[in-house]
Amino acid sequence: MKPFVIEDYQMKQYGLIAALVLIVTFVFGFSLGKMAAPAADVVTTTGEAVGQQPEPDVQQTLTEEQQAEQQAAEEKQKAEQLAAEKAAAEKQAAEKAAAEKREAEKKAAEKRAAEKQAREKREAARLAAKRAAEKKAAEEKRAAEKLAREKREAERLAAEKKKAEQLAAEKAAAEKAAEDSQQQDNVEQAVDISDQSSVNKRFYSVQAGMFASKNNAMGFIEELAAKDFEAYVTDFVSSSGTTKYNVRVGRFEERNQAREVLREFQKSFASPAYVVITQ
């Protein structure tokens, strides 16, 4: 409960009211005294002749004093009532101001709570959006990595397939070249047999390549010359009736010499090669 405090201006008002009451009481008493003094003289001078009659005057004087006191009491009561009413009004105003203050504080607290809730809601929405974006980015990254892996795997398989096909083609070409070379060797051996002058003489060469075009064969000879290999071209007709061009390196009397050149050739070129017997 809020304590009742009397301000300085209220003390001054109460003091002024009390002073006025005292002044009014003094004046009223003084007037009554002036009025009672002649009556007492009359009683004193005429008491013996007329007889004793002071009691009515005394009663009348007492009654007037009581009325003055009553009037002063009433005025004092009125003043106290006014002061009480003023104090009650001030108390009511203070309580109203306190209630308004509490209401304002309550509204301010509710506003702060609403603003806090709104901030928390915005923060939650921001975090949710951030998590969703991070999740989407992670999924897209995983999908891109998976696609890249699949692409690399497909490229690897395609490269392996291409390499296998190339190796198969080279093997088939080598087998066919060996077959054609063998046929050519058979022809050369047949010529050797028919020619008694060369029966006891044969040479060894490195079969470096076989081409369907003489221009290609001559181009390969230039490549061999750049690597210090002395090569030459021989032609023959294959079983299919087409002319083929063999590119061979060296004419050696010993097979080991041809094999040594073959090893040097394989260091510089990846095309299949082997040692053949020539005239």
QUINOR-V186011 format. One record per run of one state. SS is the DSSP state (helix for helix, strand for strand, loop for the rest). FROM is the first residue (numbers start at 0). LEN is the number of residues. If there is no record, write none. Layout:
# QUINOR-V186011
SS FROM LEN
SS FROM LEN
This chain:
# QUINOR-V186011
loop 0 7
helix 7 43
loop 50 4
helix 54 140
loop 194 1
helix 195 3
loop 198 4
strand 202 9
loop 211 2
helix 213 13
loop 226 4
strand 230 7
loop 237 5
strand 242 10
loop 252 2
helix 254 14
loop 268 5
strand 273 5
loop 278 1
